[in-house]
Amino acid sequence: MVIEWRTRGGGAVPVAGIAELRGYWQALCRGPHLPRRTDIDPRGLATSLHQMMIAEEIAPGLARLRIAGALYADTMGMEVRGMPLSALFDTMARPALEGVLRDVFAGHTATTLLVEAERGLGRPGLQGQLLLLPLADEGPTRLMIGCLALHGQTGRTPRRFNILHVTRDALHARDVPDRAENLVPFRQTAPEKGPPSYLRLVT
């Protein structure tokens, strides 16, 4: 199965990095437990490493990029490692991002964001998806892994994103009051209201 990004102009491009990370992450889940950072082997994501990132929780609803592929630097026009993930987003999108990060870091959801960069002089259409998946805690630190897939021209940087749509996949947990490290399988939840996702599945 190939996941495609359906553009507003009617074209479609594959976003294989999203499917690759999701399948790889699910394969690493050990029974009811989340994958750990040490389980991630870059060779398993070799074709899409430039799209990958790993972030750590620095406060509720806030994340700092530990590792970020070349796509993130290309989009922002600067090195982004060590920066907050929110730096990639428009200020109006950051409250929604905060809620998403709280859920992901708690281990409650696997979340896909439909994003679109602001347009302007030298900044043509740029749309895409950002998949965020929780990892097992690393000591006191909560981690997640993500993949960004974009369609369009980067143009003048930095490009910051608005959130058009959020789709959450609930992760089943045993009775864990806070950190839900016991999870899987996925249960697809209804997407939040918002503009259409322009996605289709092609077998």
C-alpha positions as a Python dict, from the first residue, in 0.01 Angstrom:
ca = {
    (1, 'M'): (0, 0, 0),
    (2, 'V'): (128, 345, -95),
    (3, 'I'): (10, 660, 79),
    (4, 'E'): (-26, 955, -156),
    (5, 'W'): (-45, 1326, -94),
    (6, 'R'): (-333, 1472, -293),
    (7, 'T'): (-270, 1836, -382),
    (8, 'R'): (-534, 2098, -428),
    (9, 'G'): (-436, 2122, -794),
    (10, 'G'): (-533, 1760, -845),
    (11, 'G'): (-184, 1609, -862),
    (12, 'A'): (-60, 1332, -636),
    (13, 'V'): (286, 1252, -506),
    (14, 'P'): (387, 961, -280),
    (15, 'V'): (489, 1039, 76),
    (16, 'A'): (665, 710, 132),
    (17, 'G'): (863, 843, 429),
    (18, 'I'): (543, 865, 633),
    (19, 'A'): (446, 505, 555),
    (20, 'E'): (803, 386, 608),
    (21, 'L'): (834, 535, 956),
    (22, 'R'): (492, 420, 1067),
    (23, 'G'): (554, 62, 956),
    (24, 'Y'): (903, 61, 1107),
    (25, 'W'): (777, 201, 1440),
    (26, 'Q'): (495, -53, 1462),
    (27, 'A'): (738, -336, 1388),
    (28, 'L'): (955, -225, 1683),
    (29, 'C'): (671, -229, 1935),
    (30, 'R'): (749, -514, 2173),
    (31, 'G'): (413, -650, 2272),
    (32, 'P'): (248, -368, 2465),
    (33, 'H'): (562, -154, 2491),
    (34, 'L'): (677, 148, 2294),
    (35, 'P'): (1000, 132, 2094),
    (36, 'R'): (1303, 287, 2262),
    (37, 'R'): (1542, 538, 2113),
    (38, 'T'): (1812, 270, 2112),
    (39, 'D'): (1587, 45, 1900),
    (40, 'I'): (1598, 291, 1610),
    (41, 'D'): (1849, 180, 1349),
    (42, 'P'): (1906, 444, 1078),
    (43, 'R'): (1952, 163, 827),
    (44, 'G'): (1585, 78, 870),
    (45, 'L'): (1490, 425, 747),
    (46, 'A'): (1770, 470, 497),
    (47, 'T'): (1558, 602, 211),
    (48, 'S'): (1396, 878, 416),
    (49, 'L'): (1649, 983, 682),
    (50, 'H'): (1640, 1342, 552),
    (51, 'Q'): (1273, 1355, 659),
    (52, 'M'): (1318, 1215, 1010),
    (53, 'M'): (1352, 1386, 1344),
    (54, 'I'): (1368, 1292, 1711),
    (55, 'A'): (1250, 1539, 1975),
    (56, 'E'): (1242, 1548, 2353),
    (57, 'E'): (986, 1701, 2586),
    (58, 'I'): (1126, 2007, 2765),
    (59, 'A'): (798, 2118, 2925),
    (60, 'P'): (433, 2014, 2889),
    (61, 'G'): (339, 2083, 2528),
    (62, 'L'): (693, 2184, 2428),
    (63, 'A'): (955, 1982, 2239),
    (64, 'R'): (1318, 2036, 2142),
    (65, 'L'): (1468, 1881, 1829),
    (66, 'R'): (1750, 1642, 1918),
    (67, 'I'): (1800, 1510, 1566),
    (68, 'A'): (1663, 1657, 1243),
    (69, 'G'): (1720, 1552, 883),
    (70, 'A'): (1830, 1783, 605),
    (71, 'L'): (1471, 1861, 503),
    (72, 'Y'): (1413, 2058, 822),
    (73, 'A'): (1722, 2274, 772),
    (74, 'D'): (1632, 2326, 406),
    (75, 'T'): (1281, 2438, 500),
    (76, 'M'): (1397, 2679, 769),
    (77, 'G'): (1716, 2794, 599),
    (78, 'M'): (1920, 2717, 911),
    (79, 'E'): (2033, 2432, 1136),
    (80, 'V'): (1738, 2339, 1357),
    (81, 'R'): (1888, 2088, 1599),
    (82, 'G'): (1845, 2218, 1951),
    (83, 'M'): (1557, 2446, 1848),
    (84, 'P'): (1200, 2401, 1973),
    (85, 'L'): (975, 2215, 1731),
    (86, 'S'): (735, 2510, 1753),
    (87, 'A'): (991, 2720, 1562),
    (88, 'L'): (873, 2539, 1248),
    (89, 'F'): (519, 2668, 1301),
    (90, 'D'): (342, 3001, 1268),
    (91, 'T'): (257, 3163, 1600),
    (92, 'M'): (-116, 3109, 1540),
    (93, 'A'): (-59, 2732, 1506),
    (94, 'R'): (143, 2689, 1822),
    (95, 'P'): (-146, 2649, 2070),
    (96, 'A'): (-283, 2360, 1863),
    (97, 'L'): (66, 2210, 1837),
    (98, 'E'): (100, 2228, 2215),
    (99, 'G'): (-209, 2010, 2261),
    (100, 'V'): (-82, 1761, 2004),
    (101, 'L'): (255, 1732, 2176),
    (102, 'R'): (98, 1675, 2516),
    (103, 'D'): (-93, 1375, 2380),
    (104, 'V'): (198, 1229, 2185),
    (105, 'F'): (446, 1258, 2471),
    (106, 'A'): (193, 1104, 2709),
    (107, 'G'): (191, 800, 2479),
    (108, 'H'): (-180, 839, 2409),
    (109, 'T'): (-176, 899, 2034),
    (110, 'A'): (7, 866, 1707),
    (111, 'T'): (-73, 1191, 1529),
    (112, 'T'): (-58, 1316, 1172),
    (113, 'L'): (-68, 1688, 1103),
    (114, 'L'): (-169, 1827, 766),
    (115, 'V'): (40, 2142, 732),
    (116, 'E'): (74, 2429, 488),
    (117, 'A'): (343, 2696, 484),
    (118, 'E'): (253, 3063, 470),
    (119, 'R'): (270, 3214, 124),
    (120, 'G'): (416, 3543, 8),
    (121, 'L'): (675, 3699, -218),
    (122, 'G'): (920, 3425, -311),
    (123, 'R'): (721, 3175, -107),
    (124, 'P'): (511, 2949, -333),
    (125, 'G'): (272, 2676, -227),
    (126, 'L'): (421, 2424, 15),
    (127, 'Q'): (204, 2162, 183),
    (128, 'G'): (266, 1836, 359),
    (129, 'Q'): (225, 1601, 652),
    (130, 'L'): (406, 1560, 982),
    (131, 'L'): (376, 1222, 1155),
    (132, 'L'): (456, 1215, 1528),
    (133, 'L'): (501, 888, 1721),
    (134, 'P'): (591, 839, 2089),
    (135, 'L'): (902, 653, 2204),
    (136, 'A'): (967, 495, 2542),
    (137, 'D'): (1104, 722, 2811),
    (138, 'E'): (1479, 772, 2828),
    (139, 'G'): (1526, 811, 3202),
    (140, 'P'): (1324, 1119, 3300),
    (141, 'T'): (1304, 1233, 2937),
    (142, 'R'): (1009, 1172, 2708),
    (143, 'L'): (1087, 1128, 2340),
    (144, 'M'): (911, 1107, 2008),
    (145, 'I'): (1010, 1035, 1649),
    (146, 'G'): (861, 1213, 1349),
    (147, 'C'): (864, 1235, 972),
    (148, 'L'): (795, 1542, 757),
    (149, 'A'): (680, 1495, 396),
    (150, 'L'): (637, 1803, 177),
    (151, 'H'): (503, 1882, -169),
    (152, 'G'): (589, 2209, -340),
    (153, 'Q'): (877, 2452, -364),
    (154, 'T'): (1062, 2578, -59),
    (155, 'G'): (1133, 2921, -199),
    (156, 'R'): (1252, 3194, 36),
    (157, 'T'): (1325, 3066, 385),
    (158, 'P'): (1231, 3033, 661),
    (159, 'R'): (901, 2861, 584),
    (160, 'R'): (675, 2817, 885),
    (161, 'F'): (363, 2604, 888),
    (162, 'N'): (-1, 2639, 976),
    (163, 'I'): (-198, 2333, 1086),
    (164, 'L'): (-491, 2257, 857),
    (165, 'H'): (-600, 1924, 1000),
    (166, 'V'): (-513, 1684, 1282),
    (167, 'T'): (-574, 1307, 1276),
    (168, 'R'): (-515, 1114, 1596),
    (169, 'D'): (-477, 738, 1623),
    (170, 'A'): (-554, 630, 1978),
    (171, 'L'): (-305, 391, 2135),
    (172, 'H'): (-462, 140, 2369),
    (173, 'A'): (-307, 143, 2715),
    (174, 'R'): (-349, -67, 3023),
    (175, 'D'): (-448, 123, 3334),
    (176, 'V'): (-151, 357, 3339),
    (177, 'P'): (-247, 691, 3502),
    (178, 'D'): (21, 908, 3338),
    (179, 'R'): (277, 780, 3092),
    (180, 'A'): (110, 524, 2863),
    (181, 'E'): (407, 307, 2778),
    (182, 'N'): (174, 12, 2740),
    (183, 'L'): (10, 45, 2402),
    (184, 'V'): (-74, -97, 2058),
    (185, 'P'): (-260, -181, 1854),
    (186, 'F'): (-382, 128, 1672),
    (187, 'R'): (-746, 223, 1678),
    (188, 'Q'): (-832, 479, 1412),
    (189, 'T'): (-1028, 770, 1554),
    (190, 'A'): (-1240, 1014, 1362),
    (191, 'P'): (-1032, 1306, 1235),
    (192, 'E'): (-1092, 1643, 1391),
    (193, 'K'): (-1306, 1883, 1198),
    (194, 'G'): (-1119, 2095, 949),
    (195, 'P'): (-1034, 2123, 581),
    (196, 'P'): (-1016, 1795, 383),
    (197, 'S'): (-689, 1610, 416),
    (198, 'Y'): (-634, 1559, 41),
    (199, 'L'): (-504, 1210, 109),
    (200, 'R'): (-597, 888, -60),
    (201, 'L'): (-483, 528, -26),
    (202, 'V'): (-365, 346, -335),
    (203, 'T'): (-314, -29, -333),
}
